[in-house]
Amino acid sequence: MKVLSSIKNMGIRSESRVALKGGTYSLVVTGIVLAILITVNVFASVLPTRLTRYDISSAKLYSITSNTKVVVNALDQDVTIYWIVQADQEDEVMENLLDQYDNLSEHIKVVKKNPDVYPTFAEQYTSEQVDNNSLVVECGQRSRFISYNDIYLSEADMMSYSSNTSFDGEGAITSAIDYVVTEELPQIYVLEGHGEAELSSVFSRQIEKENIELVQFSLLNKDAVPKEADCVLIYAPSSDISDKEKEILAKYTAGGGKLMVLAGPVEDGKLENLYSLLSDYGVEAQEGIVVEADSEHFAFQAPYVLLPDMQDTEITKPLITEKYYAIVPLAQGLTFSEEENEAVTALLTTSEDAYSKKAGYDLSSYEKEEEDVSGPFAVAVSVQCENDGQIVWFASSQFLEETYHSYSSGANLDLAMNSLSSLMGESEAVAIRSKSLNYNYLTINESTASFLKVMMIGIFPLLFLGVGVYVVVGRRRQNESV
């Protein structure tokens, strides 16, 4: 009996030593793992945020595009971005974006300015109301103020009677950097003296954002387009240009000049001299207003508000890819022979059922009459002139009005800016578009939702419970057999 007792005691002591060794080993391994984790966290905390964060948002809200990197990497001057924000009021998205700019180049420095501490700081840069998270970008004597309302943009969606919100922080900041380090900005000379309409506010704002200067000028007292003009813009004239002006503009484009025209039918008279700039290249303007007979090619139950087809060109390709549609109201039909005019490219075209109502603004019916001209028509064209000159022509004076800009979800403005980029060349700074904050949600039908509920609430828990019972019973049987 003593021998058996001694053997049992030895077994107990042996098991205790094994348990002690196992516990000690576990503690050592746990300590090593904790030490590794602490080391990794300390090391990660000192790394730049660009190496420790990954943007998985659908709109790439927290990423900087290659366009910004090109602009910033080319800097040879110091740029300061002043972030005007009260303590604990920092916008998280803005903070992440500014941190990326700060880490992107040694020439960029981000400085916070608390308006409670520096109440008059912003007054030297702007007279506008300065909200939290507004910015000032400065280089030397040049600066640009970026309002918080210019960073988060809200536009009405007339189709859904709602609003679309987008984040334009990167576009606004990179554009401002490009502006403050550039001494000579490209210039668009806007022709006046023919009852031209005022540029729509969305168009003029976008031109300003893209760091292009607008210069009003007249050809009535000049013999040529000024050499400083990178492009000439004719915007919604209500009366015709003179013979002399036509000759000057024709010579300008034939000599390599760039011309953009938005001109449709007018209520009184005709724009014969202006449209003769196109007829020189075999493009004829039909008298009257284009009306669509195909219901899929007009909007708002108004046959004169056209939904033209976009032809696949460098100007229209980005909109075709994103499945946007331009809206062209009150347009003049343009016709030309594609076989005989290789220099002319149609950008927007009507259906074959379209026709031009010769009565124009005096039309009394949308029905086709005997004197009306049958389509199809082009309502926007691009013309390659001699010596790399170019004309982009939209045959509608109201194409860029804010109403149609909203109805087209910005497609009209994008098409116009793409056209200017084609004419003048696009810098990296102006190629950055705002990022939509309107998220798309997964929508499933009721039967699928019910099936998923049964699976998640019933089947999966019972399955895991069954596996657990099977494992426990199996272990008990194994112990009993020993």
C-alpha positions as CSV (number, residue, x, y, z in Angstrom):
1,M,0.0,0.0,0.0
2,K,2.8,2.4,0.8
3,V,4.4,1.6,-2.5
4,L,1.2,2.4,-4.3
5,S,0.8,5.6,-2.4
6,S,4.3,6.6,-3.2
7,I,3.7,5.9,-6.9
8,K,0.6,8.1,-6.8
9,N,2.4,10.9,-5.1
10,M,5.2,10.7,-7.6
11,G,2.6,10.9,-10.4
12,I,0.9,13.9,-8.9
13,R,4.2,15.7,-8.5
14,S,5.1,14.9,-12.1
15,E,1.8,16.2,-13.3
16,S,2.3,19.4,-11.2
17,R,5.8,19.9,-12.7
18,V,4.4,19.4,-16.3
19,A,1.6,21.9,-15.5
20,L,4.1,24.3,-14.0
21,K,6.3,24.0,-17.1
22,G,3.4,24.5,-19.4
23,G,2.1,27.5,-17.5
24,T,5.6,29.1,-17.5
25,Y,5.9,28.4,-21.2
26,S,2.6,30.0,-21.9
27,L,3.5,33.1,-19.8
28,V,6.8,33.4,-21.7
29,V,5.1,33.1,-25.1
30,T,2.4,35.6,-24.1
31,G,5.1,38.1,-22.9
32,I,7.0,37.7,-26.1
33,V,3.9,38.2,-28.2
34,L,2.9,41.3,-26.2
35,A,6.4,42.7,-26.6
36,I,6.2,42.2,-30.3
37,L,2.8,43.8,-30.5
38,I,4.0,46.8,-28.4
39,T,7.1,47.2,-30.6
40,V,5.1,47.0,-33.8
41,N,2.6,49.6,-32.5
42,V,5.4,52.0,-31.4
43,F,7.0,51.6,-34.8
44,A,3.8,52.1,-36.7
45,S,3.0,55.3,-34.7
46,V,6.1,57.0,-36.0
47,L,5.5,56.1,-39.6
48,P,3.8,58.6,-42.0
49,T,0.1,58.2,-42.2
50,R,0.3,57.5,-45.9
51,L,2.0,54.2,-45.0
52,T,-0.4,53.2,-42.3
53,R,-3.8,54.1,-43.9
54,Y,-5.5,52.5,-46.8
55,D,-8.4,54.1,-48.6
56,I,-11.3,51.7,-49.2
57,S,-14.0,54.3,-49.8
58,S,-15.8,53.9,-53.2
59,A,-15.1,57.5,-54.2
60,K,-11.4,57.4,-53.0
61,L,-12.3,60.2,-50.6
62,Y,-9.1,59.8,-48.6
63,S,-6.7,59.5,-51.5
64,I,-4.7,62.0,-53.5
65,T,-4.7,61.6,-57.3
66,S,-1.6,61.4,-59.5
67,N,-2.5,64.9,-60.9
68,T,-1.9,66.5,-57.5
69,K,1.4,64.6,-57.2
70,V,2.6,66.0,-60.5
71,V,1.8,69.5,-59.5
72,V,3.3,69.2,-56.0
73,N,6.5,67.4,-57.2
74,A,7.2,70.3,-59.6
75,L,7.2,72.9,-56.8
76,D,10.4,74.9,-56.4
77,Q,8.8,77.5,-54.1
78,D,7.5,77.2,-50.5
79,V,3.7,77.1,-50.2
80,T,1.9,77.6,-46.9
81,I,-1.7,76.2,-46.4
82,Y,-3.4,78.0,-43.5
83,W,-6.1,75.9,-41.9
84,I,-8.6,78.3,-40.2
85,V,-10.4,76.2,-37.6
86,Q,-11.3,76.4,-33.9
87,A,-10.0,73.8,-31.5
88,D,-11.9,70.5,-31.6
89,Q,-13.8,71.6,-34.7
90,E,-11.5,69.9,-37.3
91,D,-13.2,68.1,-40.2
92,E,-11.8,64.6,-40.2
93,V,-11.7,64.3,-44.0
94,M,-10.0,67.7,-44.3
95,E,-7.4,66.7,-41.6
96,N,-6.5,63.6,-43.5
97,L,-6.2,65.4,-46.8
98,L,-4.0,68.2,-45.4
99,D,-1.8,65.7,-43.7
100,Q,-1.2,64.1,-47.0
101,Y,-0.3,67.4,-48.6
102,D,2.1,68.1,-45.7
103,N,3.8,64.8,-46.2
104,L,3.9,65.0,-50.0
105,S,6.5,67.7,-50.3
106,E,9.0,69.6,-48.2
107,H,7.8,72.8,-50.0
108,I,4.3,72.5,-48.4
109,K,3.6,73.5,-44.8
110,V,0.2,73.3,-43.1
111,V,-0.4,75.8,-40.3
112,K,-3.5,75.9,-38.1
113,K,-4.9,79.3,-37.3
114,N,-7.5,79.3,-34.6
115,P,-9.9,82.3,-35.2
116,D,-10.4,82.6,-31.4
117,V,-6.6,83.2,-31.0
118,Y,-6.1,85.1,-34.3
119,P,-9.5,86.8,-34.9
120,T,-8.3,89.2,-37.7
121,F,-6.0,86.7,-39.5
122,A,-8.4,85.9,-42.4
123,E,-9.2,89.6,-43.0
124,Q,-6.0,90.2,-44.9
125,Y,-6.9,87.6,-47.4
126,T,-10.7,87.9,-47.9
127,S,-13.8,89.9,-47.1
128,E,-16.0,86.9,-47.2
129,Q,-17.5,85.1,-44.2
130,V,-14.9,82.6,-42.9
131,D,-16.3,79.4,-41.6
132,N,-14.5,76.7,-39.7
133,N,-12.3,74.5,-41.9
134,S,-11.7,77.2,-44.5
135,L,-8.3,77.5,-46.0
136,V,-5.8,80.1,-47.3
137,V,-3.1,79.0,-49.7
138,E,-0.1,81.4,-49.9
139,C,3.2,81.7,-51.8
140,G,5.1,84.9,-51.6
141,Q,2.7,87.8,-52.5
142,R,0.1,85.6,-54.1
143,S,-2.7,83.9,-52.2
144,R,-6.1,82.3,-52.6
145,F,-8.9,81.9,-50.0
146,I,-10.9,78.6,-50.1
147,S,-14.2,78.8,-48.4
148,Y,-15.6,75.7,-46.6
149,N,-18.5,76.0,-49.0
150,D,-16.1,75.6,-51.9
151,I,-14.9,72.3,-50.5
152,Y,-18.2,70.6,-49.8
153,L,-20.3,71.4,-52.8
154,S,-24.1,70.9,-52.9
155,E,-26.0,71.0,-56.1
156,A,-29.7,70.5,-56.8
157,D,-30.6,67.4,-58.8
158,M,-33.7,68.5,-60.7
159,M,-34.4,65.0,-61.9
160,S,-34.8,63.5,-58.4
161,Y,-35.8,66.7,-56.6
162,S,-32.9,66.2,-54.2
163,S,-29.4,67.5,-53.8
164,N,-26.0,66.0,-54.6
165,T,-23.1,66.6,-52.3
166,S,-19.5,66.3,-53.4
167,F,-16.1,66.8,-51.8
168,D,-13.8,69.1,-53.8
169,G,-11.0,69.6,-51.3
170,E,-8.3,68.2,-53.4
171,G,-9.4,70.0,-56.6
172,A,-9.6,73.3,-54.7
173,I,-6.3,73.0,-52.9
174,T,-4.3,71.8,-55.9
175,S,-5.8,74.5,-58.0
176,A,-4.9,77.1,-55.4
177,I,-1.3,75.8,-55.2
178,D,-1.0,75.9,-59.0
179,Y,-2.4,79.5,-58.9
180,V,-0.1,80.9,-56.3
181,V,3.1,79.6,-57.9
182,T,2.1,80.6,-61.5
183,E,2.9,84.2,-62.5
184,E,1.4,84.1,-66.0
185,L,-2.0,82.5,-66.2
186,P,-3.6,81.4,-69.5
187,Q,-6.2,84.0,-70.8
188,I,-9.5,83.6,-72.5
189,Y,-10.5,86.7,-74.5
190,V,-14.3,87.1,-74.4
191,L,-15.8,88.9,-77.4
192,E,-18.2,91.7,-76.7
193,G,-20.2,94.3,-78.7
194,H,-22.9,92.0,-80.1
195,G,-25.4,91.7,-77.2
196,E,-23.6,88.7,-75.7
197,A,-25.1,87.2,-72.6
198,E,-23.2,87.3,-69.3
199,L,-21.3,84.1,-68.6
200,S,-23.3,81.7,-66.4
201,S,-22.1,81.7,-62.8
202,V,-21.2,77.9,-62.9
203,F,-19.1,78.4,-66.0
204,S,-17.3,81.5,-64.8
205,R,-16.6,79.8,-61.4
206,Q,-15.2,76.7,-63.0
207,I,-12.9,78.8,-65.3
208,E,-11.6,80.7,-62.2
209,K,-11.0,77.4,-60.4
210,E,-9.0,76.2,-63.4
211,N,-6.7,79.3,-63.1
212,I,-7.8,80.9,-66.4
213,E,-8.2,84.7,-66.6
214,L,-11.1,86.2,-68.5
215,V,-10.5,89.3,-70.5
216,Q,-13.3,91.2,-72.2
217,F,-12.4,92.7,-75.6
218,S,-13.8,94.1,-78.8
219,L,-12.7,93.7,-82.4
220,L,-14.4,96.9,-83.5
221,N,-11.3,98.9,-82.9
222,K,-8.6,96.2,-83.6
223,D,-7.0,94.7,-86.7
224,A,-6.2,91.4,-85.1
225,V,-6.8,89.2,-82.0
226,P,-4.4,90.2,-79.3
227,K,-1.3,87.9,-79.1
228,E,-1.9,87.4,-75.4
229,A,-5.1,85.5,-76.1
230,D,-4.8,81.7,-75.6
231,C,-8.4,81.3,-76.7
232,V,-11.3,83.5,-77.9
233,L,-14.8,82.8,-76.5
234,I,-18.0,84.0,-78.2
235,Y,-20.8,83.5,-75.7
236,A,-24.5,83.7,-76.8
237,P,-24.5,86.8,-79.1
238,S,-27.9,88.3,-80.0
239,S,-26.6,90.1,-83.1
240,D,-24.2,89.3,-85.9
241,I,-20.5,90.2,-86.2
242,S,-19.3,92.5,-88.9
243,D,-17.5,91.5,-92.1
244,K,-14.2,92.8,-90.7
245,E,-14.6,90.9,-87.5
246,K,-15.3,87.7,-89.5
247,E,-12.1,88.2,-91.5
248,I,-10.1,88.8,-88.3
249,L,-11.4,85.6,-86.6
250,A,-11.0,83.5,-89.8
251,K,-7.3,84.7,-90.0
252,Y,-6.9,84.0,-86.3
253,T,-8.0,80.4,-86.4
254,A,-6.2,79.8,-89.8
255,G,-3.0,81.0,-88.1
256,G,-3.3,78.5,-85.2
257,G,-5.7,80.4,-82.9
258,K,-8.3,78.7,-80.7
259,L,-12.0,79.7,-80.9
260,M,-15.0,78.5,-78.8
261,V,-18.5,79.6,-79.8
262,L,-21.8,79.1,-78.1
263,A,-24.4,80.5,-80.5
264,G,-27.8,79.3,-81.4
265,P,-30.8,80.8,-83.3
266,V,-31.6,84.4,-82.4
267,E,-35.1,85.9,-82.1
268,D,-34.3,88.8,-84.5
269,G,-32.2,88.5,-87.6
270,K,-29.5,85.9,-88.4
271,L,-25.9,85.3,-87.6
272,E,-24.8,84.9,-91.1
273,N,-21.2,86.3,-90.8
274,L,-20.6,84.4,-87.6
275,Y,-21.8,81.1,-89.0
276,S,-19.8,81.7,-92.2
277,L,-16.8,80.8,-90.0
278,L,-18.1,77.3,-90.2
279,S,-19.2,77.4,-93.8
280,D,-15.6,78.0,-94.7
281,Y,-15.0,74.4,-93.6
282,G,-18.1,73.0,-95.3
283,V,-20.5,73.2,-92.3
284,E,-23.8,74.7,-93.0
285,A,-26.2,76.1,-90.4
286,Q,-29.9,75.4,-91.2
287,E,-32.4,78.1,-90.6
288,G,-34.7,77.7,-87.6
289,I,-34.8,75.7,-84.4
290,V,-34.2,71.9,-84.3
291,V,-37.2,69.8,-83.1
292,E,-37.0,66.1,-82.2
293,A,-39.7,63.7,-83.3
294,D,-38.0,60.8,-81.4
295,S,-39.3,60.9,-77.8
296,E,-36.0,59.3,-76.6
297,H,-34.0,62.3,-77.8
298,F,-35.8,65.2,-76.1
299,A,-36.5,66.0,-72.4
300,F,-39.3,67.5,-70.3
301,Q,-42.0,66.8,-73.0
302,A,-40.4,69.7,-75.0
303,P,-39.2,68.6,-78.4
304,Y,-36.8,71.6,-78.7
305,V,-34.9,70.5,-75.5
306,L,-32.7,68.0,-77.1
307,L,-31.0,64.9,-75.7
308,P,-28.5,64.3,-78.5
309,D,-26.2,61.3,-79.0
310,M,-22.6,61.8,-78.0
311,Q,-20.1,60.8,-80.6
312,D,-17.0,59.0,-79.4
313,T,-14.3,61.7,-79.3
314,E,-11.6,62.8,-76.9
315,I,-13.9,65.6,-75.7
316,T,-16.9,63.5,-75.1
317,K,-15.3,60.2,-74.1
318,P,-15.2,60.9,-70.3
319,L,-18.9,61.6,-70.3
320,I,-19.7,58.6,-72.4
321,T,-17.7,56.4,-70.0
322,E,-19.6,57.7,-67.0
323,K,-23.0,57.5,-68.9
324,Y,-23.8,61.2,-68.7
325,Y,-26.2,62.9,-71.1
326,A,-25.9,66.5,-72.4
327,I,-29.1,68.6,-72.7
328,V,-29.1,71.1,-75.6
329,P,-32.0,73.6,-75.7
330,L,-33.0,75.7,-78.7
331,A,-30.3,74.6,-81.0
332,Q,-29.5,75.4,-84.6
333,G,-29.0,72.4,-86.9
334,L,-25.5,71.9,-88.5
335,T,-25.0,69.8,-91.5
336,F,-21.8,68.7,-93.3
337,S,-20.5,65.8,-95.4
338,E,-18.2,63.6,-93.2
339,E,-16.6,62.2,-96.3
340,E,-15.6,65.6,-97.7
341,N,-14.8,67.3,-94.4
342,E,-12.2,65.2,-92.6
343,A,-11.3,68.3,-90.5
344,V,-14.9,68.4,-89.0
345,T,-15.9,66.1,-86.2
346,A,-19.4,65.9,-84.8
347,L,-19.6,66.0,-81.0
348,L,-23.4,65.9,-80.5
349,T,-25.9,64.7,-83.0
350,T,-29.7,64.4,-83.2
351,S,-31.7,61.4,-84.3
352,E,-32.7,60.9,-88.0
353,D,-36.2,61.9,-87.1
354,A,-35.2,65.4,-86.1
355,Y,-36.0,68.4,-88.3
356,S,-35.4,72.1,-88.3
357,K,-38.5,74.3,-87.9
358,K,-37.9,77.2,-90.3
359,A,-40.3,79.4,-88.3
360,G,-37.7,79.6,-85.5
361,Y,-39.0,81.4,-82.4
362,D,-42.3,82.1,-84.2
363,L,-43.2,78.4,-84.6
364,S,-46.8,77.6,-83.7
365,S,-46.6,73.8,-84.0
366,Y,-44.1,71.1,-83.4
367,E,-45.4,69.1,-86.4
368,K,-43.1,68.9,-89.4
369,E,-44.2,71.3,-92.3
370,E,-43.2,71.4,-95.9
371,E,-40.6,74.1,-95.6
372,D,-38.9,72.4,-92.6
373,V,-35.5,70.7,-93.2
374,S,-35.0,67.1,-92.4
375,G,-32.2,65.8,-90.1
376,P,-30.2,64.4,-88.7
377,F,-28.1,67.3,-87.5
378,A,-25.0,68.0,-85.5
379,V,-25.6,70.5,-82.6
380,A,-21.9,70.6,-81.6
381,V,-18.8,70.2,-83.7
382,S,-15.0,70.5,-83.5
383,V,-13.1,71.8,-86.5
384,Q,-9.4,71.4,-87.1
385,C,-8.0,74.5,-88.9
386,E,-4.8,75.3,-90.5
387,N,-1.6,75.5,-88.4
388,D,-3.1,73.6,-85.5
389,G,-5.9,76.1,-85.1
390,Q,-9.2,74.8,-83.8
391,I,-12.9,75.7,-83.4
392,V,-15.3,74.1,-81.0
393,W,-18.9,75.2,-81.7
394,F,-22.1,74.6,-79.7
395,A,-25.1,75.5,-81.7
396,S,-27.1,76.6,-78.6
397,S,-26.8,79.9,-76.7
398,Q,-28.5,78.5,-73.6
399,F,-26.4,75.4,-73.3
400,L,-24.6,76.5,-70.2
401,E,-27.5,78.1,-68.3
402,E,-27.7,77.0,-64.7
403,T,-31.1,75.3,-65.2
404,Y,-29.7,72.9,-67.9
405,H,-26.5,72.5,-65.9
406,S,-28.6,71.1,-63.0
407,Y,-30.8,69.0,-65.2
408,S,-27.8,67.4,-66.9
409,S,-26.1,66.7,-63.5
410,G,-23.2,68.9,-64.6
411,A,-22.7,67.1,-67.9
412,N,-23.1,70.3,-69.9
413,L,-20.4,72.1,-67.9
414,D,-18.1,69.1,-68.1
415,L,-18.5,69.0,-71.9
416,A,-17.7,72.7,-72.1
417,M,-14.6,72.4,-69.9
418,N,-13.4,69.4,-71.8
419,S,-13.7,71.5,-74.9
420,L,-11.6,74.3,-73.4
421,S,-9.1,71.7,-72.4
422,S,-8.9,70.4,-75.9
423,L,-8.4,74.0,-77.2
424,M,-5.9,75.3,-74.6
425,G,-4.4,72.1,-73.2
426,E,-5.3,70.9,-69.7
427,S,-2.9,71.3,-66.8
428,E,-2.8,68.6,-64.1
429,A,-4.4,70.9,-61.6
430,V,-7.6,71.4,-63.5
431,A,-8.1,67.7,-64.3
432,I,-9.2,66.9,-60.7
433,R,-13.0,66.5,-60.4
434,S,-14.9,66.6,-57.1
435,K,-15.8,63.3,-55.4
436,S,-19.4,62.4,-54.8
437,L,-20.6,61.8,-51.2
438,N,-23.9,60.3,-52.3
439,Y,-23.4,56.6,-51.4
440,N,-25.0,53.7,-53.2
441,Y,-26.7,51.2,-50.9
442,L,-27.3,47.5,-51.5
443,T,-31.0,46.9,-52.1
444,I,-32.5,43.4,-51.8
445,N,-36.0,42.2,-52.2
446,E,-38.2,41.0,-49.3
447,S,-37.9,37.2,-50.0
448,T,-34.1,37.4,-50.1
449,A,-34.1,39.4,-46.9
450,S,-36.3,36.8,-45.2
451,F,-34.0,34.0,-46.3
452,L,-31.0,35.8,-44.9
453,K,-32.7,36.4,-41.6
454,V,-33.5,32.7,-41.3
455,M,-29.9,31.7,-42.1
456,M,-28.3,34.3,-39.8
457,I,-30.7,33.9,-36.8
458,G,-31.7,30.3,-37.1
459,I,-29.6,28.0,-39.3
460,F,-26.1,29.3,-38.5
461,P,-26.5,29.4,-34.7
462,L,-28.0,25.8,-34.6
463,L,-25.2,24.6,-36.8
464,F,-22.5,26.0,-34.5
465,L,-24.4,24.6,-31.5
466,G,-24.5,21.1,-33.1
467,V,-20.8,21.3,-33.8
468,G,-20.1,22.3,-30.2
469,V,-22.2,19.4,-28.8
470,Y,-20.5,16.9,-31.1
471,V,-17.0,18.1,-29.9
472,V,-18.0,17.9,-26.2
473,V,-19.6,14.5,-26.4
474,G,-16.6,13.2,-28.4
475,R,-14.1,14.4,-25.8
476,R,-16.1,12.8,-22.9
477,R,-16.3,9.5,-24.6
478,Q,-12.5,9.6,-25.2
479,N,-11.9,10.4,-21.5
480,E,-14.2,7.6,-20.3
481,S,-12.4,5.1,-22.5
482,V,-9.1,6.0,-20.9
